[in-house]
Amino acid sequence: MTGDLHFFVADLIGFAVASALAVPLVLAPGALVARLLQRLSPRTEWRAFAPALSIAFLPIVIALATRGIGLRFALALDLVLVCAAIAWARAWLPRVSGLAAAGIAGWWLYLAAMYLDFDVAGALHQSITVLDLVKHAAVVREIADHGLPLNDPFFARAEAAGYYHYFYDLAAMIDVAGGTLVDARMAFCGAAFACGLAMAALLRATVVELGWQRSDDRRLTGLVILVCALGGLDLVGIAFRWGVFGVFERTPEWWDDEISFLPTTASWVPHHLAGVIAAFIALLMMSKALAGPRKTGALLAGGAGAAMASGFGLSIWVSLGAAAIFALAVRFLEPRQRPAWIASAAVAGAVALVLSIPQLLDLAHGRAVTGAPVGLWIREPARLGELFASPLNPLLWLALSPLVLAVEFGAFALGSYLFWKDRTFERDGAVFARLLLAAAVGGLLLNLLVRSTIINNDFGWRVAWFAAFPAMVWTVAALQRPIAGPAVRATMAACIALGLGCTAFAVVVGRTPPGALPGSAMSYINAAPRTDLALREAYHWANHHLPADAVLQHNPAAARRAFAFGLYSDHRVRVADGDAELFGASAEAVDRRAAFYGRIFAGELPLPAAGPIHFVITDDDPVWRTLKGPQCIYRAEHVCITGAAKP
């Protein structure tokens, strides 16, 4: 178990198998939807949208099937859909060119670099993505082992967790299908791989659908791959933050209130990206509902509602933004189209509401009431509030926002400008083109003026995608035309170079040991690689030697966030850490329980005071010094797992 690269090889095999499973399980059923939509709306080439259609519709199907009958039935149902897609909708499965295959391989390698653990010379080297991956893996494992309703993996309690889990349901299917070769971490990573492919397919299909293809298929595919690989000008922001604040951020997004593009979003929070895909598929179907006969329009509006229901379970923050965009879109349509839009939106909303009842009940009963989830604010650009404290700051923030947003969007800001400047693109005739503009305006306004009140600003970070996706579409369209002027061409080349550099930065710095970075934020992540390896080995032992219902409790007060338990353990905990209210537990209850177990690990209370649970103790915990040999049923150089106290 201690051989070099043992866990790396296990992760590599797991990710390869999970990715191979994710493509058919997560993406293939969309071909059936594409075939059906081709009959309802024959002017659209729905085959190109098939991967995105699967992301938009499969989550609600799997979530309801898992909740009603069980995850393994949902997996069997999904396999039936995959077989049906191959047998009856083969023509609607997207074709993959050689260039696209190269892009897919590059995407896989990027995710492998972002996710896999490296165990070398007695130390475990993790990527900074474990900051979120701990949550992802814990949720996937909980669903794979216990189904739905979702139990809180961070805080043991009777109520179901109030959380948007639909993306994790898909990953849990991959976990079950992969058997012993795939763990919860790699199952989630495989689902993220599929989600990134679906977004790329949606981007390309949207450009073609709107009639903005101005080059051959190979060049268009190459531009889509390029645009999907770009970040903003975040390297400029990183340099600014280091120079002004003396802090070297470990990801390109943390210099400012986050606005991220495909590489960052799909590798850190693909469930939110899946929600974005579902939202734009709903907008596309709504645009088609306005163009056809009333009966066809009603069916398409109902389909849009099903996509909205999926989106609600994929990302509540994206869904809140989508609801605002749907309301705002009325102002961007022609007056004669507005009554039909309102009627279609009512149909879609009703369908979404009915399908979302189980999720709404979980949210109502599984989350402690802490006030409104969102509130008004004015976006603080570049985190400058750390320098200024003037009452006039809001006006200063608004004045600086265009400049900071230009840095955030980088090549996409310039590409959007070139698109709107180019009169050869016809933009007024297509309803979907107007909806993209409505989404962009609404996304920017919401990002500037509204934020979430729970832990991070997930609302602001995710609704920015309503501006990001149109900007990507416009950039792909603009880059197909020659760019006039050497200065503009040079600027675009620089923006693209910095955007690619941003993506490379995320991998290199995200995997750099924290001690090697000047003024590194989040330095506690993987700060003790030898202990981290010992913990992974200890949990590996426990997974194979302790009963499935055993409780393994680590020290929840050792750091702000704990990681190993969620990444590597198949067993539940009583409390994860001080941030364990993520899934709906009250902050007061979390604090009380974390403090209680913290006193045990500090040696202030005896181990049996916690009842029949196993403790995972490291040599950094004060209680380590008082442990006696018989108390440990597993002991290594840095870690002890105690026996459970008898009730």
Helices and strands as residue ranges (DSSP letters): H 6-22, I 23-27, H 30-40, G 46-49, H 50-68, H 71-88, G 90-92, H 98-115, E 118-120, E 123-125, H 130-146, H 166-178, G 179-181, H 184-209, H 217-228, H 234-245, H 262-268, H 270-289, H 294-314, H 316-329, G 330-332, G 335-337, H 338-355, H 357-366, E 374-376, G 381-386, H 393-409, H 411-421, H 431-449, E 450-452, H 458-463, H 465-479, H 486-510, G 514-516, H 529-545, E 552-553, H 564-568, G 580-583, H 587-601, G 607-610, E 614-618, G 622-626, G 629-631, E 632-635, E 639-642
